[in-house]
Amino acid sequence: MAIAEVNGQRLYYEVHGDGEPLLCVAGLTCDTLVWIPQVQAFAAAHRTVIFDNRDAGQSSMADADYEIADMARDAVALADELELDSFHLLGVSMGGAIAQEIALHVPDRVRTLTLAVTFADSGAWARRLGEVWAARVRQVSHEQHIDELMLLNHSQAFFESPEMVEFVRTAMLNNPHPQPPEAFARQLAACGRHHTLDRLGSLTMPTHVIGGEYDILVPIWKSRGIAEAIPGAQFTMLPAAPHGLTIERAEDFNAAVLEFIREAAATPAA
């Protein structure tokens, strides 16, 4: 088990493969297990770093509120610990919000930026959603919480396969490091205060924004708005893909991520 003591946090991390570094930032409530559908493909081409954000998995639990920018500083400190002078950066959902702050904080270290099913502006609606959802997660059982997460993350077509539903549900319920409700609420509240939209225009690294056509948790117009805010950003919509496209559409997602990085690396800087 690898633990880095960074930025006042204890971050659990794993490193897979060799090559140019690829730092992967996970979303709300997720730990390193969420990257299982990606690790083999990513590690075949890159030194792939996955880790648990604060308040998730085997990393330290917080004792007070924090911001997305604080989680970004955690990730940068982990990159420092691993001596990653520069890296390709991938963030999914809340991880995409964190990745935005990383890219804004240390732009010269980010070789390419890939943002998937994420958001750049929360606003009053998202803050209220966070309050309601945080209160609810404290009232329902862990099993009910998992069921709600699956409904929000997966498509109608996915639920037509009872075997897949049972496989994913069982894996989530058997996670040996379940996230406490209080930790979920803190991460959710940080998401509700996230705002980078008016700063994204300063980013100049090659950027790829990926959205899911059928995403009901973070609607695709939010991803499209990020692509429009970043000069020269490439936008990809995965047809009929839900929010949980890293699982449900893993092969398509992995190919989109890796192809963009390959093409960007082969294109001379302007």
Short mmCIF file of the C-alpha atoms (twelve columns), coordinates in Angstrom:
data_MODEL
# 
_entry.id   MODEL 
# 
loop_
_atom_site.group_PDB 
_atom_site.id 
_atom_site.type_symbol 
_atom_site.label_atom_id 
_atom_site.label_alt_id 
_atom_site.label_comp_id 
_atom_site.label_asym_id 
_atom_site.label_seq_id 
_atom_site.Cartn_x 
_atom_site.Cartn_y 
_atom_site.Cartn_z 
_atom_site.pdbx_PDB_model_num 
ATOM 1   C CA . MET A 1   0.000   0.000  0.000   1 
ATOM 2   C CA . ALA A 2   1.450   3.368  -1.035  1 
ATOM 3   C CA . ILE A 3   0.604   6.407  1.064   1 
ATOM 4   C CA . ALA A 4   1.908   9.928  0.420   1 
ATOM 5   C CA . GLU A 5   1.890   12.489 3.200   1 
ATOM 6   C CA . VAL A 6   1.167   15.630 1.182   1 
ATOM 7   C CA . ASN A 7   -0.531  18.985 1.727   1 
ATOM 8   C CA . GLY A 8   -1.601  17.922 5.210   1 
ATOM 9   C CA . GLN A 9   -3.349  14.819 3.804   1 
ATOM 10  C CA . ARG A 10  -2.626  11.105 3.611   1 
ATOM 11  C CA . LEU A 11  -3.284  10.117 0.006   1 
ATOM 12  C CA . TYR A 12  -3.444  6.507  -1.085  1 
ATOM 13  C CA . TYR A 13  -2.072  6.064  -4.607  1 
ATOM 14  C CA . GLU A 14  -1.011  3.470  -7.153  1 
ATOM 15  C CA . VAL A 15  1.361   3.686  -10.129 1 
ATOM 16  C CA . HIS A 16  0.887   1.402  -13.138 1 
ATOM 17  C CA . GLY A 17  2.947   1.084  -16.313 1 
ATOM 18  C CA . ASP A 18  5.718   3.156  -17.857 1 
ATOM 19  C CA . GLY A 19  5.993   6.067  -20.252 1 
ATOM 20  C CA . GLU A 20  4.879   9.671  -20.096 1 
ATOM 21  C CA . PRO A 21  2.981   10.257 -16.835 1 
ATOM 22  C CA . LEU A 22  -0.813  10.294 -16.831 1 
ATOM 23  C CA . LEU A 23  -2.382  11.626 -13.623 1 
ATOM 24  C CA . CYS A 24  -6.005  10.500 -13.208 1 
ATOM 25  C CA . VAL A 25  -8.378  12.340 -10.865 1 
ATOM 26  C CA . ALA A 26  -11.528 10.520 -9.794  1 
ATOM 27  C CA . GLY A 27  -14.998 11.860 -9.174  1 
ATOM 28  C CA . LEU A 28  -17.378 12.244 -6.263  1 
ATOM 29  C CA . THR A 29  -17.313 9.316  -3.799  1 
ATOM 30  C CA . CYS A 30  -14.937 7.299  -6.021  1 
ATOM 31  C CA . ASP A 31  -11.666 5.655  -5.049  1 
ATOM 32  C CA . THR A 32  -8.983  3.896  -7.105  1 
ATOM 33  C CA . LEU A 33  -11.297 0.951  -7.797  1 
ATOM 34  C CA . VAL A 34  -13.266 3.132  -10.213 1 
ATOM 35  C CA . TRP A 35  -10.283 3.048  -12.596 1 
ATOM 36  C CA . ILE A 36  -10.301 -0.745 -13.029 1 
ATOM 37  C CA . PRO A 37  -11.769 -0.478 -16.569 1 
ATOM 38  C CA . GLN A 38  -9.005  1.991  -17.528 1 
ATOM 39  C CA . VAL A 39  -5.810  0.845  -15.835 1 
ATOM 40  C CA . GLN A 40  -4.758  -1.869 -18.268 1 
ATOM 41  C CA . ALA A 41  -5.273  0.293  -21.364 1 
ATOM 42  C CA . PHE A 42  -3.732  3.402  -19.840 1 
ATOM 43  C CA . ALA A 43  -0.755  1.577  -18.325 1 
ATOM 44  C CA . ALA A 44  0.104   0.046  -21.692 1 
ATOM 45  C CA . ALA A 45  0.965   3.554  -22.914 1 
ATOM 46  C CA . HIS A 46  1.649   5.659  -19.824 1 
ATOM 47  C CA . ARG A 47  2.996   5.717  -16.306 1 
ATOM 48  C CA . THR A 48  -0.503  5.910  -14.897 1 
ATOM 49  C CA . VAL A 49  -1.055  7.412  -11.451 1 
ATOM 50  C CA . ILE A 50  -4.395  6.851  -9.724  1 
ATOM 51  C CA . PHE A 51  -5.207  7.941  -6.177  1 
ATOM 52  C CA . ASP A 52  -7.967  8.451  -3.650  1 
ATOM 53  C CA . ASN A 53  -9.005  12.059 -3.114  1 
ATOM 54  C CA . ARG A 54  -9.268  13.266 0.459   1 
ATOM 55  C CA . ASP A 55  -12.475 11.949 2.053   1 
ATOM 56  C CA . ALA A 56  -12.517 8.823  -0.143  1 
ATOM 57  C CA . GLY A 57  -11.118 5.310  -0.145  1 
ATOM 58  C CA . GLN A 58  -7.928  4.826  1.832   1 
ATOM 59  C CA . SER A 59  -6.992  8.505  1.961   1 
ATOM 60  C CA . SER A 60  -7.474  10.656 5.047   1 
ATOM 61  C CA . MET A 61  -10.884 11.867 6.108   1 
ATOM 62  C CA . ALA A 62  -11.351 15.599 6.607   1 
ATOM 63  C CA . ASP A 63  -12.427 17.273 9.821   1 
ATOM 64  C CA . ALA A 64  -13.725 20.478 8.197   1 
ATOM 65  C CA . ASP A 65  -15.042 21.815 4.913   1 
ATOM 66  C CA . TYR A 66  -12.687 22.467 1.991   1 
ATOM 67  C CA . GLU A 67  -12.781 23.582 -1.637  1 
ATOM 68  C CA . ILE A 68  -12.131 21.939 -4.993  1 
ATOM 69  C CA . ALA A 69  -8.965  24.059 -5.150  1 
ATOM 70  C CA . ASP A 70  -7.742  22.371 -1.948  1 
ATOM 71  C CA . MET A 71  -8.190  18.970 -3.577  1 
ATOM 72  C CA . ALA A 72  -6.260  20.258 -6.591  1 
ATOM 73  C CA . ARG A 73  -3.393  21.232 -4.296  1 
ATOM 74  C CA . ASP A 74  -3.472  17.689 -2.888  1 
ATOM 75  C CA . ALA A 75  -3.018  16.276 -6.389  1 
ATOM 76  C CA . VAL A 76  -0.207  18.686 -7.273  1 
ATOM 77  C CA . ALA A 77  1.562   17.813 -4.029  1 
ATOM 78  C CA . LEU A 78  1.248   14.125 -4.918  1 
ATOM 79  C CA . ALA A 79  2.777   14.866 -8.332  1 
ATOM 80  C CA . ASP A 80  5.624   16.630 -6.529  1 
ATOM 81  C CA . GLU A 81  6.111   13.632 -4.249  1 
ATOM 82  C CA . LEU A 82  6.319   11.340 -7.277  1 
ATOM 83  C CA . GLU A 83  8.697   13.782 -9.020  1 
ATOM 84  C CA . LEU A 84  6.363   14.338 -11.949 1 
ATOM 85  C CA . ASP A 85  7.718   17.549 -13.435 1 
ATOM 86  C CA . SER A 86  4.993   17.448 -16.072 1 
ATOM 87  C CA . PHE A 87  2.130   15.074 -16.824 1 
ATOM 88  C CA . HIS A 88  -0.933  14.405 -18.903 1 
ATOM 89  C CA . LEU A 89  -3.980  15.147 -16.776 1 
ATOM 90  C CA . LEU A 90  -7.367  13.418 -16.820 1 
ATOM 91  C CA . GLY A 91  -10.288 14.334 -14.584 1 
ATOM 92  C CA . VAL A 92  -13.760 12.779 -14.529 1 
ATOM 93  C CA . SER A 93  -16.831 14.503 -13.041 1 
ATOM 94  C CA . MET A 94  -15.716 16.086 -9.731  1 
ATOM 95  C CA . GLY A 95  -12.241 14.985 -10.794 1 
ATOM 96  C CA . GLY A 96  -12.682 17.156 -13.876 1 
ATOM 97  C CA . ALA A 97  -13.415 20.132 -11.641 1 
ATOM 98  C CA . ILE A 98  -10.251 19.339 -9.670  1 
ATOM 99  C CA . ALA A 99  -8.298  18.966 -12.927 1 
ATOM 100 C CA . GLN A 100 -9.447  22.431 -14.034 1 
ATOM 101 C CA . GLU A 101 -8.000  23.928 -10.858 1 
ATOM 102 C CA . ILE A 102 -4.774  21.957 -11.309 1 
ATOM 103 C CA . ALA A 103 -4.396  23.223 -14.876 1 
ATOM 104 C CA . LEU A 104 -5.067  26.790 -13.764 1 
ATOM 105 C CA . HIS A 105 -2.642  26.494 -10.844 1 
ATOM 106 C CA . VAL A 106 0.301   24.822 -12.642 1 
ATOM 107 C CA . PRO A 107 -0.381  25.241 -16.380 1 
ATOM 108 C CA . ASP A 108 3.256   24.745 -17.381 1 
ATOM 109 C CA . ARG A 109 3.244   21.239 -15.899 1 
ATOM 110 C CA . VAL A 110 0.143   19.952 -17.710 1 
ATOM 111 C CA . ARG A 111 1.087   18.421 -21.077 1 
ATOM 112 C CA . THR A 112 -2.511  17.713 -22.082 1 
ATOM 113 C CA . LEU A 113 -5.798  18.198 -20.263 1 
ATOM 114 C CA . THR A 114 -8.738  15.820 -20.622 1 
ATOM 115 C CA . LEU A 115 -12.001 16.712 -18.878 1 
ATOM 116 C CA . ALA A 116 -14.860 14.213 -18.903 1 
ATOM 117 C CA . VAL A 117 -18.522 14.614 -17.881 1 
ATOM 118 C CA . THR A 118 -17.678 17.591 -15.727 1 
ATOM 119 C CA . PHE A 119 -18.706 21.156 -14.926 1 
ATOM 120 C CA . ALA A 120 -17.147 24.598 -14.557 1 
ATOM 121 C CA . ASP A 121 -19.933 26.527 -12.856 1 
ATOM 122 C CA . SER A 122 -22.129 25.212 -10.067 1 
ATOM 123 C CA . GLY A 123 -24.373 28.068 -8.954  1 
ATOM 124 C CA . ALA A 124 -27.346 28.193 -6.622  1 
ATOM 125 C CA . TRP A 125 -29.099 25.166 -8.164  1 
ATOM 126 C CA . ALA A 126 -26.100 22.897 -7.578  1 
ATOM 127 C CA . ARG A 127 -25.570 24.208 -4.063  1 
ATOM 128 C CA . ARG A 128 -29.201 23.442 -3.208  1 
ATOM 129 C CA . LEU A 129 -28.883 20.012 -4.784  1 
ATOM 130 C CA . GLY A 130 -25.840 19.418 -2.604  1 
ATOM 131 C CA . GLU A 131 -27.736 20.376 0.529   1 
ATOM 132 C CA . VAL A 132 -30.686 18.124 -0.288  1 
ATOM 133 C CA . TRP A 133 -28.550 15.163 -1.373  1 
ATOM 134 C CA . ALA A 134 -26.230 15.483 1.621   1 
ATOM 135 C CA . ALA A 135 -29.198 15.423 3.979   1 
ATOM 136 C CA . ARG A 136 -30.687 12.433 2.196   1 
ATOM 137 C CA . VAL A 137 -27.504 10.338 2.264   1 
ATOM 138 C CA . ARG A 138 -27.525 10.619 6.062   1 
ATOM 139 C CA . GLN A 139 -31.090 9.252  6.178   1 
ATOM 140 C CA . VAL A 140 -30.895 6.243  3.854   1 
ATOM 141 C CA . SER A 141 -28.989 2.993  4.162   1 
ATOM 142 C CA . HIS A 142 -25.675 2.452  2.400   1 
ATOM 143 C CA . GLU A 143 -27.410 -0.009 0.090   1 
ATOM 144 C CA . GLN A 144 -30.054 2.561  -0.870  1 
ATOM 145 C CA . HIS A 145 -27.322 5.139  -1.474  1 
ATOM 146 C CA . ILE A 146 -25.551 2.765  -3.863  1 
ATOM 147 C CA . ASP A 147 -28.816 2.103  -5.706  1 
ATOM 148 C CA . GLU A 148 -29.402 5.841  -6.169  1 
ATOM 149 C CA . LEU A 149 -25.828 6.387  -7.408  1 
ATOM 150 C CA . MET A 150 -26.267 3.615  -9.957  1 
ATOM 151 C CA . LEU A 151 -29.519 5.088  -11.253 1 
ATOM 152 C CA . LEU A 152 -27.890 8.485  -11.720 1 
ATOM 153 C CA . ASN A 153 -24.731 7.100  -13.318 1 
ATOM 154 C CA . HIS A 154 -26.012 4.413  -15.666 1 
ATOM 155 C CA . SER A 155 -28.290 4.294  -18.671 1 
ATOM 156 C CA . GLN A 156 -31.665 2.745  -19.262 1 
ATOM 157 C CA . ALA A 157 -29.987 0.253  -21.600 1 
ATOM 158 C CA . PHE A 158 -27.549 -0.747 -18.850 1 
ATOM 159 C CA . PHE A 159 -30.409 -1.674 -16.537 1 
ATOM 160 C CA . GLU A 160 -31.783 -4.035 -19.174 1 
ATOM 161 C CA . SER A 161 -28.859 -6.346 -18.331 1 
ATOM 162 C CA . PRO A 162 -29.576 -7.785 -14.863 1 
ATOM 163 C CA . GLU A 163 -26.216 -9.567 -14.814 1 
ATOM 164 C CA . MET A 164 -24.251 -6.344 -15.330 1 
ATOM 165 C CA . VAL A 165 -26.378 -4.462 -12.819 1 
ATOM 166 C CA . GLU A 166 -25.793 -7.163 -10.210 1 
ATOM 167 C CA . PHE A 167 -22.054 -7.289 -10.973 1 
ATOM 168 C CA . VAL A 168 -21.540 -3.536 -10.577 1 
ATOM 169 C CA . ARG A 169 -23.885 -3.258 -7.592  1 
ATOM 170 C CA . THR A 170 -22.158 -6.110 -5.758  1 
ATOM 171 C CA . ALA A 171 -18.735 -4.603 -6.451  1 
ATOM 172 C CA . MET A 172 -19.838 -1.250 -5.027  1 
ATOM 173 C CA . LEU A 173 -21.446 -2.805 -1.961  1 
ATOM 174 C CA . ASN A 174 -18.342 -4.926 -1.316  1 
ATOM 175 C CA . ASN A 175 -15.919 -1.998 -1.497  1 
ATOM 176 C CA . PRO A 176 -13.730 -2.516 1.590   1 
ATOM 177 C CA . HIS A 177 -13.414 1.246  2.082   1 
ATOM 178 C CA . PRO A 178 -16.938 2.704  1.812   1 
ATOM 179 C CA . GLN A 179 -17.226 6.475  1.985   1 
ATOM 180 C CA . PRO A 180 -18.888 7.785  5.176   1 
ATOM 181 C CA . PRO A 181 -21.974 9.971  4.621   1 
ATOM 182 C CA . GLU A 182 -20.202 12.977 6.160   1 
ATOM 183 C CA . ALA A 183 -17.327 12.640 3.687   1 
ATOM 184 C CA . PHE A 184 -19.761 12.396 0.767   1 
ATOM 185 C CA . ALA A 185 -21.485 15.557 2.007   1 
ATOM 186 C CA . ARG A 186 -18.188 17.467 2.238   1 
ATOM 187 C CA . GLN A 187 -17.120 16.487 -1.296  1 
ATOM 188 C CA . LEU A 188 -20.583 17.367 -2.604  1 
ATOM 189 C CA . ALA A 189 -20.532 20.764 -0.884  1 
ATOM 190 C CA . ALA A 190 -17.135 21.524 -2.429  1 
ATOM 191 C CA . CYS A 191 -18.591 20.711 -5.850  1 
ATOM 192 C CA . GLY A 192 -21.431 23.142 -5.191  1 
ATOM 193 C CA . ARG A 193 -18.966 25.986 -4.642  1 
ATOM 194 C CA . HIS A 194 -16.826 25.227 -7.705  1 
ATOM 195 C CA . HIS A 195 -16.483 28.006 -10.272 1 
ATOM 196 C CA . THR A 196 -13.803 28.266 -12.951 1 
ATOM 197 C CA . LEU A 197 -15.750 29.273 -16.052 1 
ATOM 198 C CA . ASP A 198 -14.445 32.839 -16.144 1 
ATOM 199 C CA . ARG A 199 -10.823 31.647 -15.810 1 
ATOM 200 C CA . LEU A 200 -10.703 28.804 -18.328 1 
ATOM 201 C CA . GLY A 201 -9.905  31.148 -21.216 1 
ATOM 202 C CA . SER A 202 -6.342  31.449 -19.917 1 
ATOM 203 C CA . LEU A 203 -5.568  27.772 -20.567 1 
ATOM 204 C CA . THR A 204 -3.355  27.070 -23.564 1 
ATOM 205 C CA . MET A 205 -2.419  23.386 -23.253 1 
ATOM 206 C CA . PRO A 206 -4.055  20.892 -25.652 1 
ATOM 207 C CA . THR A 207 -7.468  20.215 -24.121 1 
ATOM 208 C CA . HIS A 208 -10.075 17.538 -24.776 1 
ATOM 209 C CA . VAL A 209 -13.572 17.700 -23.292 1 
ATOM 210 C CA . ILE A 210 -15.684 14.528 -23.330 1 
ATOM 211 C CA . GLY A 211 -19.419 14.515 -22.678 1 
ATOM 212 C CA . GLY A 212 -22.039 11.786 -22.521 1 
ATOM 213 C CA . GLU A 213 -25.116 12.346 -24.681 1 
ATOM 214 C CA . TYR A 214 -27.423 10.735 -22.106 1 
ATOM 215 C CA . ASP A 215 -25.743 12.087 -18.956 1 
ATOM 216 C CA . ILE A 216 -28.503 13.001 -16.489 1 
ATOM 217 C CA . LEU A 217 -26.186 13.893 -13.588 1 
ATOM 218 C CA . VAL A 218 -23.962 16.423 -15.382 1 
ATOM 219 C CA . PRO A 219 -25.833 17.348 -18.590 1 
ATOM 220 C CA . ILE A 220 -23.781 17.462 -21.761 1 
ATOM 221 C CA . TRP A 221 -24.310 21.202 -22.205 1 
ATOM 222 C CA . LYS A 222 -22.035 21.711 -19.215 1 
ATOM 223 C CA . SER A 223 -19.225 19.822 -20.964 1 
ATOM 224 C CA . ARG A 224 -19.869 21.717 -24.184 1 
ATOM 225 C CA . GLY A 225 -19.669 25.012 -22.290 1 
ATOM 226 C CA . ILE A 226 -16.234 24.092 -20.960 1 
ATOM 227 C CA . ALA A 227 -14.999 23.297 -24.464 1 
ATOM 228 C CA . GLU A 228 -16.309 26.641 -25.705 1 
ATOM 229 C CA . ALA A 229 -14.530 28.482 -22.868 1 
ATOM 230 C CA . ILE A 230 -11.071 26.985 -23.521 1 
ATOM 231 C CA . PRO A 231 -9.374  28.259 -26.682 1 
ATOM 232 C CA . GLY A 232 -8.826  25.473 -29.203 1 
ATOM 233 C CA . ALA A 233 -10.370 22.755 -27.042 1 
ATOM 234 C CA . GLN A 234 -11.586 19.597 -28.783 1 
ATOM 235 C CA . PHE A 235 -15.071 18.389 -27.863 1 
ATOM 236 C CA . THR A 236 -16.199 14.763 -28.114 1 
ATOM 237 C CA . MET A 237 -19.714 13.529 -27.426 1 
ATOM 238 C CA . LEU A 238 -20.046 9.813  -26.803 1 
ATOM 239 C CA . PRO A 239 -23.439 8.931  -28.302 1 
ATOM 240 C CA . ALA A 240 -26.000 7.480  -25.884 1 
ATOM 241 C CA . ALA A 241 -23.396 7.496  -23.088 1 
ATOM 242 C CA . PRO A 242 -24.461 8.134  -19.468 1 
ATOM 243 C CA . HIS A 243 -22.507 9.847  -16.705 1 
ATOM 244 C CA . GLY A 244 -20.860 6.545  -15.789 1 
ATOM 245 C CA . LEU A 245 -19.276 6.206  -19.210 1 
ATOM 246 C CA . THR A 246 -15.897 5.141  -17.802 1 
ATOM 247 C CA . ILE A 247 -17.597 1.894  -16.784 1 
ATOM 248 C CA . GLU A 248 -20.479 1.485  -19.208 1 
ATOM 249 C CA . ARG A 249 -18.567 2.684  -22.275 1 
ATOM 250 C CA . ALA A 250 -15.037 1.941  -21.094 1 
ATOM 251 C CA . GLU A 251 -13.625 0.849  -24.450 1 
ATOM 252 C CA . ASP A 252 -14.896 3.963  -26.259 1 
ATOM 253 C CA . PHE A 253 -13.813 6.234  -23.419 1 
ATOM 254 C CA . ASN A 254 -10.318 4.754  -23.164 1 
ATOM 255 C CA . ALA A 255 -9.803  5.047  -26.914 1 
ATOM 256 C CA . ALA A 256 -10.942 8.688  -26.921 1 
ATOM 257 C CA . VAL A 257 -8.582  9.605  -24.081 1 
ATOM 258 C CA . LEU A 258 -5.527  7.826  -25.468 1 
ATOM 259 C CA . GLU A 259 -6.033  8.891  -29.082 1 
ATOM 260 C CA . PHE A 260 -6.192  12.562 -28.119 1 
ATOM 261 C CA . ILE A 261 -3.005  12.317 -26.070 1 
ATOM 262 C CA . ARG A 262 -1.207  10.531 -28.920 1 
ATOM 263 C CA . GLU A 263 -2.309  13.114 -31.457 1 
ATOM 264 C CA . ALA A 264 -1.401  16.019 -29.200 1 
ATOM 265 C CA . ALA A 265 2.052   14.558 -28.557 1 
ATOM 266 C CA . ALA A 266 2.603   14.173 -32.298 1 
ATOM 267 C CA . THR A 267 1.542   17.749 -33.084 1 
ATOM 268 C CA . PRO A 268 4.282   20.419 -32.789 1 
ATOM 269 C CA . ALA A 269 3.452   23.192 -30.345 1 
ATOM 270 C CA . ALA A 270 2.265   26.409 -31.959 1 
# 
